């Protein structure tokens, strides 16, 4: 497969993912309408013989320097309602939720159990897009291998705004 064919295949794959995300959103909306609580796990992983659910984010780091009145550290996080849903799931099932962050535009991945993160330092931002932020040192730090980082940059460059469109359907 040449480069042009590979690019077209990736675009086709993204279109299929977008269709799937739309379908998943409709089903979540229907379940909420019926009064059935639900959330979507981004992945299921096996860690030391135990299955876990993963919440994956592709986002920029929260920087204290840009928000001097909120929090006292740089970090990463997710909306408080997602924390609540995943922690309730953990309490009822014993299945541990993990937060995995791909720091946008870098090869850095932050990963940690949400149970561990919640037991440590954190704060909630205010406003329309609230986030619960955890300090960077609370996460395990990984680096994407070069071949995966190269593919990440290529995909982000090819789809640009389409990624935001696809992710905007994701909801929770």
ZICOR-V356173 format. One record per helix or strand of 3 or more residues. SS is the DSSP state (a for helix, b for strand). FROM is the first residue (numbers start at 1). TO is the last residue. Records with the same first field share a line. If there is no record, write none. Layout:
SS = FROM-TO / FROM-TO
//
This chain:
a = 3-33 / 64-66 / 80-93 / 114-119 / 136-138 / 146-159 / 161-168
b = 43-47 / 50-59 / 75-78 / 96-103 / 108-113 / 122-124 / 132-135 / 140-143
//
